[in-house]
Amino acid sequence: MKLTKILGYLGFLASIIVGLGEYLLHYSTNILENANEYEFFKFVSLDNLTTGHFLAVIGLPFYFAGYVHIYRMLKYGNDTLAKAVLALGFIAFAVGGVWIGSRASIGNIVHLKDTMTPATYQNLLEHYTNHMEILVQALRVVIASLSIVFATAILKGGTYYKKWMAFFNPITILILLVIIGKLIPALGKHMLPILMNVTHFILFGISLYQLNKHSKINKNA
């Protein structure tokens, strides 16, 4: 139990550190009006790009610990499904790590726009889109698959989670946050640039709550 709790807190910590790093990498007051062609990066200072980059890279490994926590929460129900969630979680954050590690570089390219020809600049943007932004599409597929397996494992029973936790899978949380962010732009402009981290902040927070409840029940039994 103690190790499971520590791993959960490390995942929770990852969502904060990487979230802060990604916020520094992406946020400016002009982000919603300049979303196309990475133009929002020109409003992000180079210092923020550097600080955000290293925070995100430093915090990312803790996400792997967080998914070991989730595996340990699920494994007593169905170890095969729990291992599938673990594997998909590792794949998701390996892919996400490559992507987040590239953001400072594309931000710097946007800052250098006026130092190169339009053709060269466009070629760099297209290369980045074809090699890095495609990873975001892959990440969404992996997270959706992970969420289905996660919910299935919980609904089968025997895990440390109550069955209502199946609803709070990553893709459901993410979709709800997108809807909230679109309905409330004043909140969305801060939340949407770091959406995956907010999703996992909520996921690990609820998971730790469930673990604490489970521990108390066992202690009193």
Phi, psi and omega per residue, in radians:
M1 nan -0.759 -3.088
K2 -1.101 -0.780 3.125
L3 -1.110 -0.732 3.119
T4 -1.040 -0.704 3.137
K5 -1.176 -0.767 3.132
I6 -1.051 -0.786 3.132
L7 -1.086 -0.662 3.097
G8 -1.114 -0.737 3.119
Y9 -1.169 -0.560 3.076
L10 -1.165 -0.711 3.061
G11 -1.104 -0.728 3.090
F12 -1.067 -0.740 3.102
L13 -1.095 -0.686 3.112
A14 -1.019 -0.757 -3.115
S15 -1.094 -0.533 3.127
I16 -1.364 -0.853 -3.076
I17 -1.179 -0.865 3.138
V18 -1.157 -0.660 3.099
G19 -1.060 -0.767 3.095
L20 -1.111 -0.743 3.116
G21 -1.081 -0.784 -3.135
E22 -1.195 -0.574 3.090
Y23 -1.092 -0.788 3.109
L24 -1.126 -0.621 3.137
L25 -1.200 -0.585 -2.930
H26 -1.974 -0.543 -2.922
Y27 -1.396 2.377 2.855
S28 -2.642 2.879 3.133
T29 -1.158 -0.234 -3.104
N30 -1.813 0.217 -2.975
I31 -1.102 -0.717 -3.071
L32 -1.256 -0.513 -3.106
E33 -1.505 -0.153 -3.057
N34 -2.324 0.755 -3.064
A35 -1.325 -0.456 -3.063
N36 -1.333 2.502 3.028
E37 0.981 0.506 3.057
Y38 1.107 0.333 -3.054
E39 -1.112 -0.423 -3.133
F40 -1.076 -0.396 -3.117
F41 -1.120 -0.443 -3.105
K42 -1.201 -0.259 3.102
F43 -1.684 -0.014 3.107
V44 -1.729 2.213 -3.087
S45 -1.181 2.676 3.112
L46 -1.101 -0.594 3.087
D47 -1.095 -0.736 3.107
N48 -1.150 -0.656 3.093
L49 -1.055 -0.751 -3.128
T50 -1.208 -0.858 -3.140
T51 -1.089 -0.785 3.140
G52 -1.077 -0.705 3.124
H53 -1.013 -0.894 -3.054
F54 -1.262 -0.579 3.052
L55 -1.100 -0.800 -3.121
A56 -1.102 -0.745 -3.117
V57 -1.192 -0.697 3.124
I58 -1.157 -0.712 -3.077
G59 -1.360 -0.432 -3.006
L60 -0.993 -0.748 -3.111
P61 -1.011 -0.459 -3.139
F62 -1.173 -0.361 3.064
Y63 -1.111 -0.598 3.123
F64 -1.135 -0.683 3.052
A65 -1.078 -0.691 3.121
G66 -1.058 -0.660 3.129
Y67 -1.336 -0.428 2.970
V68 -1.158 -0.667 3.045
H69 -0.996 -0.847 -3.130
I70 -1.103 -0.705 3.079
Y71 -1.006 -0.793 -3.116
R72 -1.178 -0.502 3.077
M73 -1.259 -0.483 -3.057
L74 -1.700 -0.449 -2.840
K75 -1.111 -0.460 -3.116
Y76 -1.326 -0.236 3.051
G77 -1.475 -0.997 3.126
N78 -2.672 1.862 -3.028
D79 -1.136 -0.586 -3.142
T80 -1.131 -0.816 3.109
L81 -1.146 -0.669 3.117
A82 -1.088 -0.721 3.107
K83 -1.168 -0.609 3.097
A84 -1.122 -0.737 3.090
V85 -1.092 -0.750 3.122
L86 -1.050 -0.838 -3.122
A87 -1.087 -0.784 3.138
L88 -1.164 -0.636 3.069
G89 -1.098 -0.747 3.111
F90 -1.121 -0.740 3.120
I91 -1.092 -0.781 -3.105
A92 -1.008 -0.802 -3.059
F93 -1.492 -0.276 2.931
A94 -1.203 -0.808 3.091
V95 -1.122 -0.807 3.130
G96 -1.077 -0.593 3.126
G97 -1.158 -0.697 3.080
V98 -1.084 -0.758 -3.110
W99 -1.141 -0.894 -3.073
I100 -1.119 -0.537 3.115
G101 -1.217 -0.217 -3.119
S102 -1.683 -0.175 -2.957
R103 -1.201 -0.659 3.121
A104 -1.110 -0.604 -3.126
S105 -1.186 -0.800 3.122
I106 -1.184 -0.574 3.064
G107 -1.087 -0.717 3.120
N108 -1.156 -0.663 3.090
I109 -1.050 -0.751 3.119
V110 -1.077 -0.696 3.100
H111 -1.128 -0.469 -3.103
L112 -1.630 0.172 -3.055
K113 -0.881 -0.768 -3.048
D114 -1.334 -0.073 -3.124
T115 -1.690 0.011 -3.088
M116 -2.377 2.900 3.138
T117 -1.238 2.683 3.102
P118 -0.979 -0.641 -3.118
A119 -1.164 -0.743 3.126
T120 -1.133 -0.770 -3.140
Y121 -1.065 -0.800 -3.131
Q122 -1.130 -0.655 3.115
N123 -1.095 -0.705 3.113
L124 -1.139 -0.726 3.118
L125 -1.122 -0.756 -3.128
E126 -1.149 -0.681 3.105
H127 -1.094 -0.775 3.131
Y128 -1.104 -0.786 -3.140
T129 -1.047 -0.772 -3.085
N130 -1.259 -0.442 -3.084
H131 -1.856 -0.420 -3.069
M132 -2.040 -0.807 -3.120
E133 -1.154 -0.443 3.084
I134 -1.110 -0.440 3.111
L135 -1.136 -0.521 3.107
V136 -1.119 -0.699 3.101
Q137 -1.119 -0.753 3.101
A138 -1.095 -0.708 -3.136
L139 -1.065 -0.712 3.133
R140 -1.100 -0.690 3.121
V141 -1.135 -0.763 -3.132
V142 -1.122 -0.767 -3.135
I143 -1.144 -0.670 3.092
A144 -1.112 -0.765 3.112
S145 -1.111 -0.781 3.100
L146 -1.002 -0.748 -3.089
S147 -1.127 -0.675 3.113
I148 -1.119 -0.788 -3.133
V149 -1.173 -0.718 3.112
F150 -1.012 -0.882 -3.131
A151 -1.129 -0.705 3.124
T152 -1.082 -0.767 -3.140
A153 -1.054 -0.729 -3.126
I154 -1.200 -0.762 -3.100
L155 -1.168 -0.442 3.072
K156 -1.220 -0.357 3.068
G157 1.572 2.966 3.080
G158 1.537 -0.074 3.136
T159 -1.510 3.104 3.058
Y160 -1.366 -0.089 -3.105
Y161 -1.665 2.548 2.874
K162 -1.226 2.686 -3.034
K163 -1.142 -0.418 3.111
W164 -1.140 -0.296 3.113
M165 -1.125 -0.386 3.128
A166 -1.002 -0.582 3.121
F167 -1.146 -0.585 -3.075
F168 -1.575 0.893 3.037
N169 -1.487 2.824 -3.028
P170 -0.975 -0.744 -3.044
I171 -1.237 -0.608 3.100
T172 -1.170 -0.778 3.102
I173 -1.050 -0.776 -3.110
L174 -1.069 -0.790 -3.135
I175 -1.102 -0.753 3.115
L176 -1.069 -0.706 3.126
L177 -1.156 -0.669 3.088
V178 -1.078 -0.786 3.132
I179 -1.068 -0.807 3.124
I180 -1.080 -0.759 -3.129
G181 -1.103 -0.632 3.114
K182 -1.287 -0.640 -3.137
L183 -1.284 -0.513 -3.119
I184 -2.172 1.421 -3.068
P185 -0.980 -0.574 3.136
A186 -1.079 -0.567 3.056
L187 -1.506 -0.700 -3.079
G188 -1.036 -0.650 -3.101
K189 -1.141 -0.395 3.071
H190 -1.594 -0.583 -3.018
M191 -1.542 -0.740 -3.036
L192 -1.091 -0.594 3.111
P193 -1.163 -0.265 -3.119
I194 -2.219 0.645 -2.904
L195 -1.041 -0.771 -3.094
M196 -1.136 -0.567 3.123
N197 -1.276 -0.691 3.069
V198 -1.107 -0.710 3.096
T199 -0.982 -0.823 -3.086
H200 -1.376 -0.420 2.986
F201 -1.036 -0.786 3.119
I202 -1.214 -0.779 -3.110
L203 -1.043 -0.887 -3.118
F204 -1.216 -0.581 3.095
G205 -1.084 -0.822 3.132
I206 -1.191 -0.658 3.140
S207 -1.091 -0.751 3.109
L208 -1.151 -0.643 3.066
Y209 -1.063 -0.782 3.134
Q210 -1.116 -0.705 3.129
L211 -1.111 -0.748 3.129
N212 -1.108 -0.715 3.102
K213 -1.113 -0.753 3.134
H214 -1.090 -0.731 -3.134
S215 -1.107 -0.730 -3.140
K216 -1.144 -0.702 3.114
I217 -1.088 -0.783 3.137
N218 -1.147 -0.640 -3.132
K219 -1.167 -0.642 -3.101
N220 -1.485 -0.217 -3.095
A221 -1.241 nan nan
